[in-house]
Amino acid sequence: MLKTMTGLIILIGVIVLSSIFLISFAHETKGDNAMNYKPLSCEEEDVILHKGTERAFSGKYVDYHADGAYRCRRCGAPLFSSAAKFDSRSGWPSFDEALPGAVKEIPDADGIRTEIVCAHCGAHLGHVFYGEGFTKKNTRHCVNSISMDFESAKAEVAAAYFAGGCFWGVEYYFQQQTGVLSAESGYMGGHMNSPSYEDVKTGRTGHAEAVRVAYDPGRVTYEALAKLFFEIHDPAQVNRQGPDMGTQYRSVVFYADEEQKRVAEKLIGQLKEKGLRAVTQVVPAGTFWKAEEYHQDYYFKTGGTPYCHIRIKRFD
């Protein structure tokens, strides 16, 4: 009897410990996934997180007909193909079919409609309606434009390189810019091959903390990116940005071609005309050395915001 009781106690202990482990793992996994979500503006949060609805005919994808895919604004998961889009004249983008497994249907809080959310992250998308007869599939996914990003099927990719203080903050702002496909932190402008952060922070390698921006010129111009760069850091500071001091924090536009050089110099001229003593260097782009993985997507991973970068409107 004692032996049986001892075995039972051991079995219960194993079950309890296993449950604790599984719960802990689930929480950790959830946290890891959440850290990959894109930052949202207040307007985006109102719809995507708090299930609001954007005003009819105000969304950027209502009358949009390019070939490509629509992705979740929050997590980037693919949701709809442009081939499924049709004009319902409802005032919101309409699709008669979602990509397999991309959308989850749940009863709406109003007890009447059916809400649709991203199956990957739960972001609110809109509602689905059946039996209206718009298309042969007899289905209308009515989606808020603000809940989606569009990825062109024939996207041209161009590169831009900027340095303006700690690359965490510069990367953070470019990642939120429409038309930017990716923003990576790294090092440029020095004389050492494959520098590490430990090398660069000494100030002896000649590198600047830089960000490589991959973008679609069909959706955003280089000039728009350059204006953003000049508005998210102080181009009048020499070899520093806020509390970060050293040549690695200097303000630089590394141009990839003569057109980028022309645009950068034009904008610097405009800033000087406004009375801002911009000291931003404009130099040819060299080799971009990608920074260590722990520097990539820093604020997305930590959930913080830049400590020495804030956007200040400088252009009309």
C-alpha positions in Angstrom: 0.0 0.0 0.0 2.8 2.4 0.9 4.6 1.5 -2.3 1.5 2.2 -4.3 1.0 5.6 -2.6 4.6 6.6 -3.2 4.3 5.8 -6.9 1.1 7.8 -7.1 2.7 10.8 -5.5 5.6 10.6 -7.9 3.2 10.4 -10.8 1.3 13.4 -9.7 4.5 15.4 -9.2 5.6 14.5 -12.8 2.2 15.7 -14.2 2.4 19.0 -12.2 5.9 19.7 -13.3 5.1 18.9 -16.9 2.1 21.3 -16.8 4.2 24.1 -15.4 6.7 23.6 -18.2 4.1 23.6 -20.9 2.5 26.8 -19.6 5.8 28.5 -19.3 6.8 27.4 -22.8 3.5 28.7 -24.2 4.0 32.1 -22.6 7.5 32.3 -23.8 6.5 31.4 -27.3 3.7 33.9 -27.3 6.1 36.5 -26.1 8.6 35.7 -28.9 5.9 36.0 -31.5 4.6 39.3 -30.2 8.1 40.8 -30.4 8.0 40.3 -34.2 4.9 42.5 -34.6 5.3 45.8 -36.4 4.7 49.0 -34.5 1.3 50.5 -35.1 0.2 54.1 -35.2 -2.7 55.2 -32.9 -5.1 55.1 -35.9 -3.9 51.6 -36.8 -4.3 50.4 -33.2 -7.8 51.7 -33.1 -8.8 49.3 -36.0 -6.4 46.4 -35.7 -6.3 46.0 -31.9 -9.5 47.6 -30.8 -11.7 46.5 -33.7 -12.6 49.9 -35.1 -13.7 50.6 -38.6 -12.1 53.2 -41.0 -14.4 55.6 -42.7 -15.9 54.3 -46.0 -14.0 55.2 -49.2 -11.1 56.6 -47.2 -8.8 53.6 -47.3 -5.8 53.6 -49.7 -6.7 50.2 -51.2 -10.4 50.8 -52.0 -9.6 51.7 -55.6 -6.3 49.9 -55.9 -5.8 47.4 -58.8 -2.1 46.4 -58.9 -1.1 42.7 -59.1 0.3 41.3 -55.9 -0.6 40.2 -52.4 -2.2 41.8 -49.4 -0.5 41.2 -46.1 -1.4 41.7 -42.4 -0.2 45.1 -41.3 0.6 43.8 -37.9 2.5 40.6 -38.5 3.1 40.6 -42.3 1.4 37.3 -43.0 -0.2 36.9 -46.5 -4.0 37.3 -46.5 -5.4 37.9 -49.9 -4.3 37.7 -53.5 -5.1 40.7 -55.8 -6.8 38.2 -58.1 -9.6 37.8 -55.5 -10.2 41.5 -55.2 -13.4 43.0 -56.7 -15.3 46.3 -56.6 -18.3 45.9 -54.3 -18.8 49.7 -54.1 -19.2 49.3 -50.4 -16.4 51.7 -49.6 -13.9 49.1 -48.3 -11.6 46.7 -50.2 -13.5 43.4 -51.0 -12.2 39.9 -51.7 -14.2 36.9 -52.6 -11.6 34.5 -51.3 -8.8 34.5 -48.7 -5.5 32.6 -49.0 -5.8 29.1 -47.5 -5.6 29.3 -43.7 -4.9 33.0 -43.7 -8.1 34.3 -42.1 -10.1 33.1 -39.1 -13.9 33.8 -38.7 -15.4 34.5 -35.3 -18.8 35.7 -34.2 -18.9 39.5 -34.0 -19.7 41.1 -30.6 -22.9 42.5 -32.2 -24.3 39.0 -32.4 -25.1 39.5 -36.1 -22.1 39.7 -38.3 -19.0 37.5 -38.6 -15.7 39.1 -37.9 -12.5 38.1 -39.7 -9.1 38.3 -38.1 -5.6 37.4 -39.2 -5.2 33.7 -38.4 -1.5 34.3 -37.5 -1.7 37.2 -35.0 -5.4 37.9 -34.4 -5.4 41.4 -35.9 -8.9 42.7 -36.8 -9.4 42.8 -40.5 -13.1 43.4 -41.0 -16.1 41.2 -41.7 -17.2 38.5 -44.1 -20.6 38.3 -45.8 -22.2 35.5 -47.7 -25.0 35.3 -50.3 -24.8 38.8 -51.7 -24.1 37.6 -55.3 -21.3 39.9 -56.2 -19.2 37.1 -57.6 -19.6 33.4 -58.4 -18.0 32.6 -55.0 -20.8 34.5 -53.3 -18.5 35.7 -50.6 -17.3 39.2 -49.6 -14.4 39.7 -47.2 -14.9 43.4 -46.4 -11.5 44.6 -45.1 -10.1 47.8 -43.7 -7.3 49.1 -45.8 -5.4 50.1 -42.7 -5.3 46.5 -41.6 -3.2 45.6 -44.6 0.1 46.2 -46.5 0.4 45.5 -50.2 3.3 43.7 -51.8 3.7 44.1 -55.5 4.1 41.0 -57.6 6.7 42.9 -59.7 8.3 45.0 -57.0 11.5 46.7 -58.1 14.0 46.9 -55.2 16.4 49.8 -54.7 18.8 50.5 -51.8 19.5 53.6 -49.8 22.0 54.0 -47.0 21.8 56.5 -44.1 23.7 57.1 -40.9 22.3 59.4 -38.2 23.3 58.3 -34.7 22.4 55.0 -33.1 21.2 52.7 -35.9 18.4 51.3 -33.7 16.4 54.5 -33.9 17.1 55.1 -37.6 16.1 51.5 -38.4 12.9 51.9 -36.3 11.5 54.8 -38.3 12.4 53.4 -41.7 10.7 50.1 -40.9 7.4 52.0 -40.5 7.6 53.8 -43.9 5.3 52.7 -46.6 7.2 51.2 -49.5 10.2 50.1 -47.4 10.7 46.4 -47.8 13.4 46.1 -45.1 15.8 48.1 -43.0 18.9 46.6 -41.6 21.5 47.9 -39.1 25.1 47.8 -40.0 28.4 49.6 -40.5 29.7 51.7 -43.5 32.4 54.2 -44.3 35.4 52.6 -42.5 38.6 50.9 -43.4 38.3 47.5 -41.7 36.7 44.5 -43.3 33.9 42.7 -41.3 34.0 45.0 -38.3 32.2 44.0 -35.2 30.3 46.4 -32.9 33.1 46.1 -30.4 35.5 47.3 -33.2 33.3 50.2 -34.4 32.4 51.6 -30.9 36.1 52.4 -30.4 35.8 55.0 -33.1 39.1 53.8 -34.6 37.7 51.9 -37.6 36.2 54.9 -39.4 32.8 53.3 -39.7 29.5 55.0 -39.0 26.5 53.1 -37.6 24.4 52.9 -40.8 21.1 51.5 -42.0 20.5 49.8 -45.3 17.0 50.5 -46.6 15.6 48.3 -49.3 12.6 49.9 -50.9 10.1 49.7 -53.8 10.5 52.9 -55.9 7.0 52.4 -57.2 5.6 53.0 -53.8 8.1 55.5 -52.2 10.7 57.8 -53.7 14.3 58.2 -52.6 13.5 61.8 -51.9 10.7 60.8 -49.5 13.2 58.5 -47.7 15.9 61.2 -47.5 13.4 63.7 -46.1 12.4 61.2 -43.5 16.1 60.7 -42.6 16.6 64.4 -42.1 13.5 64.6 -39.9 14.2 61.8 -37.6 17.7 63.0 -36.5 19.5 66.3 -35.9 21.7 66.9 -39.0 23.3 69.9 -37.2 25.1 67.7 -34.6 28.7 66.9 -35.3 29.9 63.4 -34.5 27.1 62.7 -32.1 23.4 62.3 -31.8 21.9 63.1 -28.5 23.8 61.4 -25.7 25.7 59.1 -28.2 29.1 60.7 -29.0 31.8 59.6 -31.4 32.5 59.6 -35.1 30.5 56.4 -35.5 27.4 58.5 -34.7 28.0 61.1 -37.5 25.4 62.2 -39.9 26.0 60.7 -43.4 24.1 60.1 -46.6 25.9 57.3 -48.5 24.7 57.7 -52.0 24.4 54.7 -54.5 24.2 56.9 -57.6 24.4 60.5 -58.8 20.7 61.0 -58.5 20.7 60.1 -54.9 23.6 62.5 -54.4 21.7 65.3 -56.2 18.6 64.7 -54.0 20.6 64.7 -50.7 22.5 67.8 -51.6 19.3 69.6 -52.6 17.6 68.8 -49.3 20.7 69.9 -47.3 20.5 73.2 -49.2 16.9 73.6 -48.3 17.7 72.9 -44.6 20.4 75.6 -44.7 18.0 78.0 -46.3 15.7 77.4 -43.3 18.5 78.3 -40.9 19.5 74.8 -39.9 23.3 74.4 -40.0 23.3 70.8 -41.4 26.7 69.1 -41.3 25.5 65.9 -43.0 28.2 64.3 -45.1 27.3 63.1 -48.6 29.7 60.4 -49.7 29.7 57.4 -52.1 28.3 54.2 -50.6 30.9 51.6 -49.9 30.6 48.1 -48.5 27.8 47.7 -46.0 28.6 45.3 -43.2 25.5 44.0 -41.5 25.6 44.3 -37.8 25.2 41.5 -35.3 21.8 39.9 -35.0 21.0 41.3 -31.6 21.1 44.8 -33.2 18.5 43.9 -35.9 14.9 44.9 -35.2 16.0 46.1 -31.8 12.9 48.1 -30.8 10.5 45.5 -32.2 12.2 42.9 -30.0 12.3 45.0 -26.9 9.0 46.8 -27.3 10.7 50.1 -26.6 11.0 53.4 -28.6 14.1 55.4 -29.7 15.8 57.4 -27.0 17.6 59.9 -29.2 15.4 60.0 -32.3 12.2 61.8 -32.7 10.6 63.0 -35.9 10.5 66.7 -36.4 8.8 68.1 -39.5 11.4 70.1 -41.5 10.0 70.0 -45.1 6.7 71.3 -46.5 
